[in-house]
Amino acid sequence: MWFFSDEERELQNVCREFAKKELAPYAEKHDRDESFNLEAFAKMGELGLLGITADPKYGGSGLGATAATIVMDEFGKVCASTTLSYLAHSMLCVNNINNNASEKQKAKYLPKLISGEHVGCMAMSEPGNGSDAVGIQTRARREGDYYNINGAKMWITNAKYADVAYVYTRTGDERKNLSTFIVEKGTPGFSVGKDIHKMGMRGSPTAELIFENAKVPAANLVGNEGDSIYHMMKNLEIERITIAGISLGISRACVEVCGKYANERQQFGKPIGDFQMIQRMLAEMSTDSEMMKHFLYSVACDYDRGNRGPDVAAKVKLALPKMATKIALDAIQILGGYGYSREFPVERYLRDNKLNEIGAGTNEVMMMIIAKALLKEFR
């Protein structure tokens, strides 16, 4: 993009090369085996990518939403699964701790998370509370120097490998009385439940977290009791912007695969790219992908400049995954039988992207946020 800084352009080049060498060769294997590219995570730490938005004081890069979106875009183009795990670690765990934790907590947890020595996750969704995030039922009760936490979290990315979990709980009866704790692996009463086998993003481990009188030190409370609703909503904005970067990467990958295939595939004695119906699909895919790029990076840039709002993040989160799903479907159609088979990656692109219409807020929730903001504006 024309407004990228020199540092952001260099970051883009570094991420592109890293994705080509460390992610692309293993993407199909991890999708097939439902395995996790843990080796790549350690190398991301060496490059300073795991703390992209974190304070350099703790080893972070101190960059913003635009830089984080660049990483998501370049990684998402070749392996959306690993990119989703990167999001859960860097944006949901590291970014939250960096923005909300005490100096003592940051000093204790951020260096190892940023270096890649530790893997992080964030636990918000529950078996009975997904879209209604404020309806959390997992409870934390103070008992001396500890809190006892009871409940379960569902759909937790990186759960199986996480050394540190950023966990939202209820600490009072009021609906908005939510509090956050940093919970370490090995905490008594804290365990990882069943693996969740998914349609897409299969190389990103997902599991349940279980709290049965989990004994968490009071020192691990982030901020004060009851003030986490603000933290939650604030972090959702950057999460929704950056996760849209995966959809942009997927759309670019689809255009690339289809452009090459349309030149090589012969039917009726000539390349299928010579047929107007194929040309129309290619033209629309390319145009939509270009619009996605400009919309997403403009929103990310505005966010970094302080022009923020939940409805803006919701708009980009609604638009890009929907457009990427259409592009992936068209890519399958252009490739025909090959597109429907696993011989080409476009069927994986479609399966992976569908998660982006659900995770970090469903399309329907995004529409609610946008409509409420619009109605309020004209009231």
C-alpha positions in Angstrom: 0.0 0.0 0.0 1.2 3.5 -0.8 1.0 4.6 2.9 3.2 1.8 4.3 6.2 3.0 6.1 9.7 1.7 5.2 9.5 -0.5 8.3 6.1 -1.9 7.2 7.4 -2.7 3.7 10.4 -4.5 5.1 8.1 -6.4 7.5 6.0 -7.4 4.5 9.0 -8.8 2.7 10.2 -10.6 5.7 6.8 -12.2 6.3 6.4 -13.2 2.6 9.8 -15.0 2.6 9.1 -16.6 6.0 5.7 -17.8 4.8 7.2 -19.2 1.6 9.9 -21.2 3.4 8.4 -22.1 6.8 4.7 -22.3 6.3 3.8 -23.1 2.7 5.7 -26.4 2.4 3.8 -27.8 5.5 0.4 -26.3 5.2 -1.2 -29.3 3.5 0.4 -31.8 5.9 -0.9 -29.9 9.0 -4.4 -29.6 7.5 -4.4 -33.3 6.7 -3.0 -34.5 10.0 -4.7 -31.8 12.2 -1.2 -31.1 13.5 0.4 -27.8 14.7 3.4 -26.1 13.2 5.1 -25.5 16.6 8.5 -25.2 14.9 7.4 -22.2 12.9 6.2 -20.5 16.1 9.6 -20.6 17.6 11.1 -19.1 14.5 8.4 -16.3 14.5 9.7 -15.4 18.0 13.3 -15.1 16.6 12.0 -12.6 14.0 10.2 -10.6 16.6 6.8 -11.3 15.2 5.1 -12.8 18.2 5.0 -9.5 20.0 4.3 -7.3 17.0 2.2 -4.8 19.0 4.0 -5.3 22.4 6.2 -2.8 24.2 9.9 -3.2 23.1 10.7 -3.0 26.8 9.6 -6.7 27.0 11.0 -7.7 23.6 8.1 -6.6 21.5 8.2 -4.7 18.2 6.0 -1.8 19.3 4.1 -1.7 16.0 0.4 -1.2 15.3 -2.7 -2.8 13.6 -1.3 -2.1 10.1 1.8 -4.1 10.8 -0.1 -6.9 12.5 -2.5 -7.0 9.5 0.5 -7.3 7.1 1.6 -10.4 9.1 -1.9 -11.9 8.9 -2.2 -11.2 5.2 1.1 -12.7 4.2 0.9 -15.7 6.5 -2.8 -16.3 5.7 -2.1 -16.5 2.0 -0.2 -19.7 2.4 -1.4 -21.3 5.7 -4.5 -19.8 7.4 -4.4 -22.4 10.2 -1.0 -21.4 11.5 -2.0 -17.7 11.0 -5.1 -18.3 13.2 -2.9 -19.7 16.0 -0.6 -16.7 15.5 -3.6 -14.4 16.0 -4.6 -16.2 19.2 -1.1 -15.9 20.6 -0.1 -12.4 19.5 -3.3 -10.5 19.4 -5.6 -12.2 21.9 -3.0 -13.1 24.5 0.1 -11.0 24.1 -1.7 -7.8 23.0 -4.2 -8.1 25.9 -1.4 -8.6 28.5 0.6 -5.7 27.0 -2.4 -3.3 27.2 -4.1 -4.4 30.4 -1.7 -6.1 32.8 0.4 -4.6 35.6 4.1 -3.9 35.0 4.9 -6.9 37.2 2.7 -9.2 35.2 4.1 -7.9 31.9 7.7 -8.5 33.1 6.8 -12.0 34.2 4.8 -13.3 31.1 5.6 -11.2 28.1 9.3 -12.0 27.4 8.8 -15.7 27.1 5.6 -15.3 25.1 7.3 -12.9 22.7 10.4 -15.0 22.3 8.3 -18.1 21.4 9.5 -20.0 24.4 5.8 -20.0 25.6 2.6 -20.3 23.6 -0.4 -18.2 24.7 -4.2 -18.4 24.2 -7.3 -16.4 25.2 -10.4 -18.0 26.8 -13.7 -16.2 26.3 -16.2 -18.4 24.6 -18.1 -21.1 26.6 -20.2 -24.1 25.7 -23.4 -22.0 26.3 -22.0 -18.5 25.5 -20.4 -17.8 22.2 -21.9 -14.7 20.5 -23.1 -13.5 24.0 -19.6 -12.9 25.3 -20.9 -10.8 28.2 -23.0 -13.8 29.3 -19.9 -15.6 30.6 -20.7 -18.1 33.4 -17.2 -19.2 34.4 -16.9 -17.9 38.0 -14.0 -16.8 40.1 -14.4 -16.4 43.9 -11.8 -14.8 46.2 -10.4 -17.0 49.0 -7.6 -15.3 50.7 -4.6 -15.0 48.4 -6.2 -17.1 45.7 -9.2 -17.2 43.5 -11.1 -20.4 42.9 -12.3 -20.6 39.3 -15.0 -23.0 38.1 -16.4 -23.4 34.6 -15.5 -24.4 31.1 -14.3 -22.6 28.0 -14.9 -23.8 24.4 -13.4 -23.3 21.0 -10.1 -22.2 22.5 -7.3 -21.8 19.9 -3.9 -23.1 21.0 -5.4 -24.5 24.2 -3.5 -27.8 24.0 -0.1 -26.1 23.6 -0.7 -23.0 25.7 1.6 -22.2 28.6 -0.4 -19.1 29.5 -4.1 -18.5 29.1 -5.8 -15.1 29.3 -9.1 -16.0 30.9 -12.4 -14.1 31.2 -14.5 -14.9 34.2 -17.5 -13.6 36.2 -16.7 -12.2 39.7 -20.2 -10.8 40.6 -23.8 -11.3 39.8 -24.2 -8.2 37.6 -24.1 -9.0 33.9 -21.1 -6.8 33.2 -19.1 -7.8 36.2 -16.3 -9.6 34.3 -12.7 -10.0 35.4 -9.6 -11.4 33.8 -6.9 -13.8 35.1 -3.6 -15.0 33.7 -3.7 -18.7 34.2 -0.6 -20.8 33.9 -0.3 -24.3 32.6 -0.1 -26.7 35.5 -2.3 -24.7 37.8 -4.2 -27.1 40.2 -7.7 -27.7 38.9 -7.0 -26.3 35.5 -6.9 -28.8 32.5 -7.3 -29.1 28.8 -10.5 -31.0 27.7 -11.3 -32.7 24.5 -9.8 -31.7 21.1 -12.3 -30.1 18.7 -12.1 -31.5 15.2 -13.1 -28.9 12.6 -14.1 -28.5 9.0 -11.3 -26.0 8.4 -8.4 -24.4 10.2 -7.4 -27.9 11.0 -3.8 -27.1 11.5 -4.8 -24.7 14.3 -5.3 -26.7 17.5 -8.7 -26.1 19.2 -9.9 -27.6 22.5 -11.9 -27.1 25.7 -10.5 -25.6 28.9 -11.8 -26.9 32.2 -11.7 -25.2 35.6 -12.6 -27.3 38.6 -11.7 -25.3 41.7 -8.7 -24.0 39.8 -6.5 -22.3 42.4 -5.2 -19.1 40.7 -3.1 -16.6 42.7 -4.8 -13.2 43.4 -1.7 -11.6 41.9 -2.8 -13.0 38.5 -6.0 -10.9 38.4 -5.6 -8.4 35.6 -6.6 -4.9 36.8 -9.5 -4.8 39.2 -12.5 -7.0 39.6 -15.3 -6.1 37.3 -13.4 -3.9 34.8 -12.7 -6.4 32.0 -15.7 -5.6 29.9 -13.8 -2.5 28.5 -10.7 -4.5 27.9 -12.7 -7.2 26.1 -14.4 -4.8 23.7 -11.3 -2.8 23.0 -9.3 -5.8 22.1 -12.1 -7.2 19.9 -11.6 -4.2 17.6 -8.0 -5.0 16.7 -8.8 -8.7 16.6 -11.6 -8.2 14.0 -9.4 -6.0 11.9 -6.4 -8.4 11.9 -8.4 -11.6 11.4 -9.8 -10.0 8.2 -6.2 -10.1 7.0 -6.4 -13.9 6.8 -9.4 -13.5 4.4 -7.4 -11.1 2.3 -4.5 -13.5 2.1 -6.9 -16.3 1.1 -8.5 -14.2 -1.6 -5.1 -13.3 -3.1 -4.1 -16.9 -3.1 -7.3 -17.9 -4.9 -6.6 -15.2 -7.6 -3.1 -16.4 -8.0 -4.0 -20.1 -8.4 -6.8 -19.4 -10.8 -4.7 -17.0 -13.0 -2.1 -19.7 -13.5 -4.6 -22.5 -14.0 -6.6 -20.5 -16.6 -3.5 -20.1 -18.7 -2.5 -23.8 -18.4 -5.7 -25.7 -18.5 -6.9 -26.7 -22.0 -10.4 -27.4 -23.0 -11.9 -27.5 -26.6 -8.4 -26.9 -27.9 -7.5 -23.7 -26.1 -6.8 -22.4 -22.6 -9.9 -21.9 -20.5 -8.7 -18.4 -19.9 -9.8 -17.6 -23.5 -13.5 -18.2 -22.5 -15.4 -15.1 -21.6 -17.2 -16.7 -18.6 -13.8 -17.6 -17.1 -12.5 -14.1 -17.8 -15.5 -12.6 -16.1 -15.0 -14.7 -12.9 -11.3 -13.8 -12.9 -11.9 -10.1 -13.4 -14.5 -10.1 -10.5 -12.2 -12.1 -8.2 -9.3 -9.8 -8.9 -11.3 -6.6 -8.5 -12.9 -7.8 -5.2 -9.5 -8.8 -3.8 -8.2 -5.3 -4.6 -11.1 -3.6 -2.9 -10.6 -5.9 0.1 -7.0 -4.8 0.3 -7.7 -1.1 0.2 -10.6 -1.3 2.6 -8.7 -3.4 5.2 -5.5 -1.5 5.2 -7.3 1.9 5.3 -9.2 0.8 8.4 -6.0 -0.6 10.0 -4.2 2.7 9.2 -7.1 4.7 10.7 -7.0 2.5 13.8 -3.3 3.3 14.3 -4.0 7.0 13.9 -6.7 6.8 16.7 -9.8 6.8 14.5 -11.5 3.8 16.0 -14.9 2.4 16.7 -16.5 -1.0 17.1 -18.7 -0.5 14.0 -15.7 0.2 11.7 -14.0 -3.0 12.9 -17.3 -4.8 12.5 -17.7 -3.6 8.9 -14.3 -4.8 7.8 -14.8 -8.1 9.7 -18.2 -8.6 8.0 -17.1 -7.6 4.4 -13.8 -9.4 3.9 -14.7 -12.9 5.0 -17.9 -12.8 3.0 -16.1 -11.7 -0.1 -13.3 -14.2 0.4 -15.8 -17.1 0.6 -17.3 -16.0 -2.7 -13.8 -15.8 -4.2 -12.9 -19.3 -2.9 -16.2 -20.7 -4.3 -15.5 -19.2 -7.7 -11.9 -20.5 -7.6 -13.3 -24.0 -7.0 -15.7 -23.5 -9.9 -12.9 -22.4 -12.3 -10.8 -25.4 -11.4 -13.8 -27.8 -11.7 -13.1 -31.3 -10.5 -9.6 -30.4 -9.5 -10.9 -27.5 -7.4 -13.2 -29.9 -5.5 -10.4 -32.4 -5.0 -7.4 -32.0 -2.6 -5.0 -31.9 -5.5 -5.3 -28.1 -5.4 -5.5 -26.0 -2.3 -8.6 -24.0 -3.1 -10.9 -26.4 -1.3 -8.8 -25.8 1.8 -9.0 -22.1 1.3 -12.8 -22.2 1.3 -12.9 -24.5 4.4 -10.4 -22.3 6.3 -12.1 -19.0 5.4 -15.5 -20.1 6.6 -14.2 -19.8 10.2 -13.6 -16.1 9.6 -17.4 -15.7 9.2 -17.9 -17.2 12.6 -14.9 -16.5 14.9 -14.3 -13.1 16.5 -18.0 -12.4 16.1 -20.4 -14.0 13.6 -21.6 -12.2 10.5 -24.9 -11.7 12.2 -23.3 -10.1 15.3 -21.3 -7.8 13.0 -24.5 -6.7 11.3 -26.1 -6.0 14.7 -23.2 -3.8 15.7 -23.2 -1.9 12.4 -26.9 -1.4 12.4 -27.0 -0.1 16.0 -24.3 2.4 15.3 -26.0 3.6 12.1 -29.4 4.0 13.8 -27.8 5.8 16.7 -26.1 8.2 14.2 -29.4 9.2 12.6 -31.6 9.1 15.7 
